[in-house]
Amino acid sequence: MSVLESRIVRWIRSLAVRNVSSRITSNRNNNASKEFDFMLLSQEGDPDFVLEERSRLLIQAGDFDQAVSVLESINISQGQQLMLGECYFELGRIQDGLRCSATLMELLTSHQRPKANELMKLVQAYLASSYNFRALLLLRCTAKLYVLEAREKNDTLASLAAIEKCSYDCFCLIDNMIEQGDYHHVVAEEYGPDFIVEILNFFREIKVTPQSVEKIELEAKVMNNVGLCYRCIKCYSPAKRYLQDGISLMRNKNISTISYQQTLGNLLRNLGLMLHDEQSRSAAQSLYMESLEAFGKAEKLRACAKL
């Protein structure tokens, strides 16, 4: 783990869970608060390390405008772009935040890059602490790192499973941000699908020859997560397309394992729920029945395995 990653992990462990949908706006009028405010002001000649740490304190205090001023004054780095992107999103400067996302991807996937599993630990810490924008910015980078590591280590199935986990976390995060309101809702609704579709595209960059049952099932799970993401923002047409494509991918193969049938059952059920949202209740009921059949097959296979 790099020095920067270690520093971020230590910082995160010291944080209490916060509600990012409401910024900290408490009045700080006493002498101690004024002294704190003075210490956060950038001083001429301060090294980037000091300015980065000062910006972290400003972000914790909810002073995103001041944090942006500090972060824009220092050299570009992984940590600087991550925090700057978060601040831009918090302030509604979404296009600036997206530019930071692109730069962060370049920095994190360059020659001196972190390990994907270490970055995933940061993502999980940010999710647990409700630092949603940071988690969103890092999830796509983490998925790309797994692609690069799969090419180097030839450990494709482990990387595919990890990318599927990235897609699931991305869906859950977007679903949560939709409920948050403020710019969290705006970013999730307008750009969340782009993030999770990009993760699906990263998944497809990893080639497995011959095509394995595990890859088929994992790809169907990723497509399920993408479909659920579109459903949570009420974009039913792409949601239906991804869920149907996932079902077609699995149905076209004569495979019968417990997990395979469970994944197929989940896809059928989720497509049924989405059609129910559209008031297509007859079609939804048919899918529910197919879903129950798939889950029933999984139970029979489980029972046979115990004999």
Secondary structure, 3 states (H helix, E strand, C coil): CCHHHHHHHHHHHCCCCCCCCCCCCCCCCCHHHHHHHHHHCCCCCCCHHHHHHHHHHHHHCCCHHHHHHHHCCCCCCHHHHHHHHHHHHHCCCHHHHHHHHHHHHHHHCCCCCCCHHHHHHHHHHHHHCCCHHHHHHHHHHHHHHHHHHHHHHCCHHHHHHHHHHHHHHHHHHHHHHHHHCHHHHHHHHHHHHHHHHHHHHHHHHCCCCCCCHHHHHHHHHHHHHHHHHHHHCCCHHHHHHHHHHHHHHHHCCCCCCHHHHHHHHHHHHHHHHHHHHCCCHHHHHHHHHHHHHHHHHHHHHHHHHHC
